[in-house]
Amino acid sequence: MRQSGEQNWQRGEGDERIYVVEPTGDFEDDPNVTDKKFPGNPTKSNRSKQPLKIVAEVIKWEEHSPDILNNMLENLRKLSEQGIKAID
């Protein structure tokens, strides 16, 4: 079982891809992002138990630098140490 802040990222054989998707059923604001960090959901973070329809592939994407990624992971570690866990 994953702990809060623990990532399970795996790199496959092929190229990485980013898709634009739309829900095929009900969806809701992701409470792990919107309830505490960003009230009003400005990040447009959603979740659904229903399938998502791929409507486009993002062709041009600038990755976060290793420094930014490390900072994000460090902030997750600090939250975990403070006892702040994922809501749901």
Contact map, one row per residue, 1 for C-alpha under 8 A:
1110000000000000000000000000000000000000000000000000000000000000000000000000000000000000
1111011100000000000000000000000000000000000000000000000000000000000000000000000000000000
1111110000000000000000000000000000000000000000000000000000000000000000000000000000000000
0111110000000000000000000000000000000000000000000000000000000000000000000001000100001100
0011111000000000000000000000000000000000000000000000000000000000000000001001101100001000
0111111100000000000000000000000000000000000000000000000000000000000000000000000000000000
0100111110000000000000000000000000000000000000000000000000000000000000000000000000000000
0100011111000000000000000000000000000000000000000000000000000000000000000000000000000000
0000001111100000000000000000000000000000000000000000000000000000000000000000000000000000
0000000111110000000000000000000000000000000000000000000000000000000000000000000000000000
0000000011111000000000000000000000000000000000000000000000000000000000000000000000000000
0000000001111111000000000000000000000000000000000000000000000000000000000000000000000000
0000000000111110000000000000000000000000000000000000000000000000000000000000000000000000
0000000000011111000000000000000000000000000000000000000000000000000000000000000000000000
0000000000011111100000000000000000000000000000000000000000000000000000000000000000000000
0000000000010111110000000000000000000000000000000000000000000000000000000000000000000000
0000000000000011111000000000000000000000000000000000000011000000000000000000000000000000
0000000000000001111100000000000000000000000000000000000011100000000000000000000000000000
0000000000000000111110000000000000000000000000000000011111000000000000000000000000000000
0000000000000000011111000000000000000000000000000000011111000000000000000000000000000000
0000000000000000001111100000000000000000000000000001111100000000000000000000000000000000
0000000000000000000111110000000000000000000000000001111000000000000000000000000000000000
0000000000000000000011111110000000000000000000010111100000000000000000000000000000000000
0000000000000000000001111100000000000000000000000111100000000000000000000000000000000000
0000000000000000000000111110000000000000000000010110000000000000000000000000000000000000
0000000000000000000000111111000000000000000000011100000000000000000000000000000000000000
0000000000000000000000101111100000000000000001111100000000000000000000000000000000000000
0000000000000000000000000111110000000000000001110000000000000000000000000000000000000000
0000000000000000000000000011111001000000100111100000000000000000000000000000000000000000
0000000000000000000000000001111111100000000011100000000000000000000000000000000000000000
0000000000000000000000000000111111110000000000000000000000000000000000000000000000000011
0000000000000000000000000000011111110000000000000000000000000000000000000000000000000111
0000000000000000000000000000011111111100100010000000000000000000000000000000000000000000
0000000000000000000000000000111111111111100010000000000000000000000000000000000000000000
0000000000000000000000000000011111111110000000000000000000000000000000000000000000000000
0000000000000000000000000000001111111110000000000000000000000000000000000000000000000000
0000000000000000000000000000000011111110000000000000000000000000000000000000000000000000
0000000000000000000000000000000011111111111000000000000000000000000000000000000000000000
0000000000000000000000000000000001111111110000000000000000000000000000000000000000000000
0000000000000000000000000000000001000111110000000000000000000000000000000000000000000000
0000000000000000000000000000100011000111111110000000000000000000000000000000000000000000
0000000000000000000000000000000000000111111110000000000000000000000000000000000000000000
0000000000000000000000000000000000000100111110000000000000000000000000000000000000000000
0000000000000000000000000000100000000000111111000000000000000000000000000000000000000000
0000000000000000000000000000110011000000111111100000000000000000000000000000000000000000
0000000000000000000000000011110000000000000111110000000000000000000000000000000000000000
0000000000000000000000000011110000000000000011111000000000000000000000000000000000000000
0000000000000000000000101111000000000000000001111110000000000000000000000000000000000000
0000000000000000000000000110000000000000000000111110000000000000000000000000000000000000
0000000000000000000000111110000000000000000000011111000000000000000000000000000000000000
0000000000000000000000111000000000000000000000011111100000000000000000000000000000000000
0000000000000000000011110000000000000000000000000111110000000000000000000000000000000000
0000000000000000000011110000000000000000000000000011111000000000000000000000000000000000
0000000000000000001111000000000000000000000000000001111110000000000000000000000000000000
0000000000000000001111000000000000000000000000000000111110000000000000000000000000000000
0000000000000000001110000000000000000000000000000000011111000000000000000000000000000000
0000000000000000111100000000000000000000000000000000011111100000000000000000000000000000
0000000000000000111100000000000000000000000000000000000111111000000000000000000000000000
0000000000000000010000000000000000000000000000000000000011111000000000000000000000000000
0000000000000000000000000000000000000000000000000000000001111100000000000000000000000000
0000000000000000000000000000000000000000000000000000000001111110000000000000000000000000
0000000000000000000000000000000000000000000000000000000000011111000000000000000000000000
0000000000000000000000000000000000000000000000000000000000001111100000000000000000000000
0000000000000000000000000000000000000000000000000000000000000111111110000000000000000000
0000000000000000000000000000000000000000000000000000000000000011111110000000000000000000
0000000000000000000000000000000000000000000000000000000000000001111111000000000000000000
0000000000000000000000000000000000000000000000000000000000000001111111100000000000000000
0000000000000000000000000000000000000000000000000000000000000001111111110000000000000000
0000000000000000000000000000000000000000000000000000000000000001111111111000000000000000
0000000000000000000000000000000000000000000000000000000000000000011111111100000000000000
0000000000000000000000000000000000000000000000000000000000000000001111111110000000000000
0000000000000000000000000000000000000000000000000000000000000000000111111111000000000000
0000100000000000000000000000000000000000000000000000000000000000000011111111100000000000
0000000000000000000000000000000000000000000000000000000000000000000001111111110000000000
0000000000000000000000000000000000000000000000000000000000000000000000111111111000000000
0001100000000000000000000000000000000000000000000000000000000000000000011111111100000000
0000100000000000000000000000000000000000000000000000000000000000000000001111111110000000
0000000000000000000000000000000000000000000000000000000000000000000000000111111111000000
0000100000000000000000000000000000000000000000000000000000000000000000000011111111111000
0001100000000000000000000000000000000000000000000000000000000000000000000001111111111000
0000000000000000000000000000000000000000000000000000000000000000000000000000111111110000
0000000000000000000000000000000000000000000000000000000000000000000000000000011111110000
0000000000000000000000000000000000000000000000000000000000000000000000000000001111111000
0000000000000000000000000000000000000000000000000000000000000000000000000000001111111100
0001100000000000000000000000000000000000000000000000000000000000000000000000001100111110
0001000000000000000000000000000100000000000000000000000000000000000000000000000000011111
0000000000000000000000000000001100000000000000000000000000000000000000000000000000001111
0000000000000000000000000000001100000000000000000000000000000000000000000000000000000111
